[in-house]
Amino acid sequence: MVTSTEIGVSDQVKNRRRARSRPRWFHPTVPGVLLALRNGPAYPSDLAVTLGVSRQVMSNQLACLRGCGLVEAVSEGRRASYRLTEEHLTSALGELLHVTLAVEPDCCTGAGCTCA
């Protein structure tokens, strides 16, 4: 079997491919979209303005969330608004806002840190 290294594909190209195939969950816009939709349906252009991203970025994020089954589009004439697919997602997102993260103050100090 021929590997990508043997055919001359650089590490940089392989990293770009990996980044493209990575789920869009890692984009910082995703939590903002979910929290905004917790308050009710919204248009993509309004979400983009609210979250300070381009319409293209918002379109990509909504497509990802739609593909995951978390949001759905509702046609309204020539436009479509988006909403959470399940009512329980609204309450679950609300509960996550109340989670308190406890950070161990002695963690990650020194060369022997094993937290990463």
C-alpha positions as CSV (number, residue, x, y, z in Angstrom):
1,M,0.0,0.0,0.0
2,V,1.3,3.4,-0.9
3,T,1.2,6.0,1.8
4,S,0.6,9.8,1.4
5,T,4.2,10.4,2.5
6,E,5.5,8.1,-0.2
7,I,3.6,10.0,-2.9
8,G,4.8,13.4,-1.7
9,V,1.8,14.8,0.1
10,S,3.1,17.3,2.6
11,D,2.1,17.4,6.3
12,Q,0.6,20.8,5.6
13,V,-1.8,19.4,2.9
14,K,-2.7,16.5,5.2
15,N,-3.5,18.9,8.0
16,R,-5.7,21.0,5.8
17,R,-7.6,17.9,4.7
18,R,-8.0,16.9,8.4
19,A,-9.3,20.4,9.2
20,R,-11.9,20.3,6.4
21,S,-13.2,16.9,7.5
22,R,-13.4,17.9,11.2
23,P,-17.0,18.4,12.3
24,R,-18.0,22.1,12.5
25,W,-18.9,21.5,16.2
26,F,-15.5,23.0,16.9
27,H,-16.4,26.4,15.5
28,P,-16.9,29.0,18.2
29,T,-20.2,30.1,16.6
30,V,-22.0,26.8,17.3
31,P,-22.8,27.5,21.0
32,G,-24.0,31.0,20.1
33,V,-26.4,29.7,17.5
34,L,-27.8,27.1,19.8
35,L,-28.3,29.6,22.6
36,A,-29.8,32.2,20.3
37,L,-32.3,29.6,19.0
38,R,-33.2,28.7,22.6
39,N,-35.1,32.0,22.6
40,G,-37.1,31.1,19.6
41,P,-36.9,30.8,15.8
42,A,-34.5,33.2,14.0
43,Y,-33.4,34.1,10.4
44,P,-29.9,33.2,9.4
45,S,-29.1,36.9,8.5
46,D,-30.2,38.0,12.0
47,L,-28.2,35.3,13.6
48,A,-25.1,36.3,11.6
49,V,-25.5,39.9,12.7
50,T,-26.1,39.0,16.4
51,L,-23.1,36.7,16.5
52,G,-20.8,38.9,14.4
53,V,-20.1,36.4,11.6
54,S,-20.6,36.4,7.9
55,R,-23.7,35.0,6.3
56,Q,-21.6,32.3,4.7
57,V,-20.2,31.2,8.1
58,M,-23.7,31.2,9.5
59,S,-25.0,29.1,6.6
60,N,-22.3,26.6,7.1
61,Q,-23.0,26.3,10.8
62,L,-26.8,25.9,10.3
63,A,-26.2,23.3,7.7
64,C,-24.0,21.4,10.1
65,L,-26.5,21.7,12.9
66,R,-29.3,20.7,10.6
67,G,-27.4,17.6,9.5
68,C,-27.0,16.7,13.1
69,G,-30.7,17.0,13.7
70,L,-30.4,19.8,16.2
71,V,-32.1,22.6,14.1
72,E,-34.7,22.6,11.4
73,A,-35.6,25.2,8.7
74,V,-39.1,26.5,8.5
75,S,-40.1,27.9,5.2
76,E,-41.8,31.3,5.3
77,G,-42.5,32.3,1.7
78,R,-39.1,33.1,0.1
79,R,-37.3,33.0,3.5
80,A,-36.6,30.3,6.0
81,S,-36.2,30.7,9.8
82,Y,-34.4,28.1,11.9
83,R,-35.5,26.6,15.2
84,L,-34.4,23.9,17.6
85,T,-35.9,20.6,16.6
86,E,-36.8,19.4,20.0
87,E,-38.5,21.2,22.9
88,H,-36.3,19.5,25.4
89,L,-33.2,21.0,23.8
90,T,-34.3,24.4,25.0
91,S,-34.5,23.3,28.6
92,A,-31.2,21.3,28.3
93,L,-29.3,24.3,27.0
94,G,-30.8,26.4,29.8
95,E,-29.5,23.9,32.4
96,L,-26.1,23.9,30.8
97,L,-25.9,27.7,31.5
98,H,-26.2,26.9,35.2
99,V,-23.3,24.5,35.3
100,T,-20.4,25.6,37.4
101,L,-16.9,24.5,36.4
102,A,-14.6,23.8,39.2
103,V,-11.0,24.3,38.3
104,E,-8.2,22.6,40.4
105,P,-5.8,25.5,41.2
106,D,-2.8,23.2,41.4
107,C,-3.5,21.6,38.0
108,C,-1.1,22.3,35.2
109,T,1.7,23.8,37.2
110,G,5.2,22.7,36.3
111,A,6.8,20.4,33.8
112,G,5.1,17.3,35.1
113,C,1.6,18.4,34.4
114,T,-0.6,15.6,33.1
115,C,-3.9,17.6,32.6
116,A,-3.4,18.1,28.8
